[in-house]
């Protein structure tokens, strides 16, 4: 696929987080960065598993993991990106 820029990420969502937070930051859309935190993403994934039967893309199990990674490991890059942008995360439950 032809492209002008590539986003390289070990998990596709990490690249999406980087792109979305970067664009939001450049456009001055602070609420996106403030509100899109580790706790809300963890809650979203857990709700998708519990309420909609979502499965992990790698393990194919109905569990709150992403590409075989436990949520705390999967969400570390998002926390690091948010920290770089100056957003503080609420503690996870």
C-alpha positions in Angstrom: 0.0 0.0 0.0 1.5 3.3 -1.0 1.8 5.9 1.8 3.6 9.1 2.6 4.0 8.1 6.3 4.0 4.9 8.2 3.0 4.3 11.8 4.8 1.3 13.2 3.3 -0.3 16.3 3.5 -3.8 17.8 -0.3 -3.6 18.4 -2.4 -1.8 15.9 -4.3 0.1 18.6 -1.1 1.6 19.9 -0.6 3.2 16.5 -4.2 4.4 16.5 -3.7 5.9 20.0 -0.6 7.7 18.9 -2.2 9.1 15.8 -5.4 10.2 17.6 -3.7 11.7 20.6 -1.1 13.4 18.3 -3.8 15.0 16.0 -5.9 16.0 19.0 -2.9 17.6 20.6 -1.9 19.5 17.4 -5.5 20.7 16.9 -5.9 21.8 20.5 -8.5 19.2 21.3 -7.5 18.8 24.9 -10.7 17.0 26.1 -9.9 14.1 23.8 -6.5 13.6 25.5 -7.8 14.3 29.0 -10.9 12.0 28.8 -9.4 9.1 26.8 -7.4 7.6 29.6 -6.2 4.2 30.7 -9.1 3.7 33.1 -11.7 4.5 30.5 -10.0 2.2 27.9 -9.8 -0.7 30.4 -13.5 -0.2 31.3 -14.4 -0.2 27.6 -12.6 -3.4 26.9 -14.0 -5.1 30.0 -17.5 -4.0 29.0 -17.1 -5.3 25.4 -16.1 -8.7 26.8 -18.7 -8.9 29.5 -21.7 -7.4 27.6 -20.9 -8.2 24.0 -18.8 -11.4 24.2 -15.8 -9.8 22.6 -12.8 -12.1 22.1 -9.0 -11.5 22.1 -7.8 -11.3 18.5 -4.8 -13.6 19.2 -6.1 -16.1 21.8 -9.7 -16.1 20.5 -10.8 -16.4 24.2 -13.6 -14.2 25.7 -11.3 -12.4 28.1 -10.2 -8.8 28.8 -6.9 -9.1 27.0 -5.7 -7.5 23.7 -3.5 -9.6 21.3 -2.7 -11.9 24.2 -1.5 -9.1 26.5 -3.1 -8.5 29.9 -4.8 -5.1 30.1 -2.1 -3.6 32.4 0.6 -4.4 29.9 -1.5 -3.5 26.8 -2.4 -0.1 28.3 1.2 0.9 29.3 2.0 2.6 25.9 -1.2 4.6 26.2 -0.2 5.7 29.7 3.2 6.7 28.4 1.8 8.7 25.4 -0.6 10.5 27.8 2.3 11.3 30.1 4.3 12.7 27.2 1.4 15.0 26.5 1.1 16.1 30.1 -2.1 14.2 31.0 -2.3 12.5 34.4 -4.1 9.2 34.6 -6.6 8.2 37.2 -5.6 5.1 39.1 -7.0 1.9 37.7 -9.5 0.0 39.9 
